[in-house]
Amino acid sequence: MSSTFFIKKKENPKFAQKGKNTAVLKRKGDGDSGAKSKLRAKKPNPRHNEEISSDSETESPVVPRKRQSKEEPDYDETPQEKKLRLAKRYLEQLKAEEEDKAEDDNFETDLIAGRLQEEVLEQKGKLQRLIAKDIMPPDASEIRVLRGHKLPITCLVISSDDKCIYSAAKDCSIIKWDVVSGKKLHTIPGGRKGTEDRHVGHTAHILCMAISSDGKYLATGDVNRLIMIWEAETLKHLYKFTGHKGPVSGLSFRRGTHDLYSASHDRSVKVWNVDENAYVETLFGHQDAITGLDSLSRELCVTAGGRDRSVRVWKIAEESQLVFHGHEGSIDCIQLINEEHMLTGADDGSVSLWSVNKKRPLSTVKKAHGCHGDAGLEQPHWVSSVAALHNSDTVASGAFGCSHNSHVQVWKCGQYYRGLEPLFSVPVAGFVNSLKFSSSGQFLVAGVGQEHRLGRWWRIKEAKNAIYIIPLKRKPTNPEEAQIPE
C-alpha cells in the first residue's frame, strides 16, 4: 500500500501548484494597494494555469471553485493538508474497489462451488432437481405428431443436443428426424428376409436402440440377434456385432464412453467396445428373457427380467450383481433416474421407484394407468414404457388399452423418491412402446404403434404408428433448486 501511495504523491505537484494559485487569488481582494501590486507581480503565467487546469472546461480560474466537490473544504488548506486529503480519498477508493472485488470473487466462488456440488451429488446419485412443480399440461394443439414408419414404432432416442430424434420400427427401418421442423433428415429402409448379405440395414423387427452421449455412434438391435453400429450424423453403417442367441431387447451406451451394453432374450448381458469394434464379456443371471436395460456414467447397468419378476444391478468391473424383487407381474421396462434411483413398469399395471441400496421398491403405484374390462372383470392397463428426466423429480410412463384410453402419464417423485404423484396425462392412440425426455427437459417424445414392440398379442386397428412430441412448458419461476437427500 505504501508503494502505491508514493506513486500517487508523484502525480500531485499539479494539485499542489493549483492550491497555491487559488490561495493567491483569494488574497487579491484583501490588504492595501502595495500588497496588490506585489501580488500582481507574482501572478503566474496564464498558460501555466491553463495547463494545470486541463481537466476543466474553461480557462477561468473561478469556475473550479464553483465546481469543487463536496469533499473539498470551504476553508483555505495548505499544500500538505491537500496532499493528505487526496491521499485519504485515494485510499478509500482502493478500499472500495477491493471490497467490490471481494464480493465478485465470493460470487464466482459460490457459483463454482454450487456447480461442483451438483456434479458430486450427481455422481453419488443424490441430486434431485425440483422441476415437476413448474411443469404445465400442454394444450392438445401444441402436441406434434410425426408419421413415417409403416409398422409400429418400437424404440426411439434423442440426441444429447435435443436437435434430432432417431426412431425404429417393425418395418425394419430407421429414421432420423429434425426436432424443430419435424422433417426426415435420413432414412435407412428395412430389407426383406433373405437379403441380409446384400442389404445394408436390418431385415427383421428392430426392438431397441441407443446413442452415445457425444452423438458419435447409434446402435440398433433386432429380432435376428444382430446389433448394428451407425455413424449418428450420417447414418452410415460401420459395424455389425453378433453373439447373442436370442432377440436383442436392450441397448445402452455408458455415458461419457463408447462402451455399449446389450441385453437379450437369451437372458444374458454383453459388453462391447465400439471404438475397438470388439466384444468384451458376457454376464448371466436372469432366469427369463431380459426386456429392458439402462445405464448412466458408472460402470454398471440395470436390467428388467420380464417374467422372472426381478430387477438386477450389474457391477461390470466386479462381475457381480444385485437382485431386487417387488412387482407381481412381468417387468417390461426400466429407466435410471440418477446413479442410485430407477423406475420400472410391469404388465400388472404398476409403476415402482427403487434405490440401488434397497432390495424392495421405495414406492409403488398400482393400477397406475387405470383399468379396462367389464365390471368385476377389470384388468389394469399394461405399463409398456417408462422414462425419467435425469437427476430430477420428473418421470413418465406409458400404457396401452383400447384406442380411446391409451395415454402417457407424467409423474412427480416425492421427496427422496418416496412416492409418486400424478401431474397430468396425454391421450395417444395405440401402444406406447417407447418414451424419452429431452436432455433439457423441454419436451417428451413417445413412440406409438398398433402393436406391442415385443409381440402381436393384441392389435389396435384405430391406433397410429407415429411419434408424439409433447412440450413441457414451465411456469415462471426461480432457478431450479437442487435437493440433497439425507
ABEGO torsion letter per residue (X at the ends): XAAAAAAAAAAAAAAAAAAAAAAAAAAAABEBAAAAAAAAAABBBAAAAAAAAAABABABAAAAAAABBAABBABBBBAAAAAAAAAAAAAAAAAAAAAAAAAAAAAAAAAAAAAAAAAAAAAAGABBBBAAAABBBBBAAABBBBBABABBBABBBBBAAGABBBBBBAAGBBBBBBAAAGBBABBBBBBBBGAAAABBEBABBBABBBBBAAGABBBBBBAAGBBBBBBAAAGBBABBBBGBABBBABBBBBBGBABBBBBBAAGBBBBBBAAAGBBABBBBGBABBBABBBBBABBBBBBBAEAAGBBBBBBAAAGBBBBBBGBABBBABBBBABAABBBBBBAAGBBBBBBAABABBABBBBGAAEBBEBBGABBBBBBABBBBBBGBABBBBBBBBBAAABBBBBBBBBBGGBEBBBABBBBBBEBBABBBBBAAGABBBBBBBABBAABAABBBAABBBBBBBBBBBBBBBBBBBBBBBX
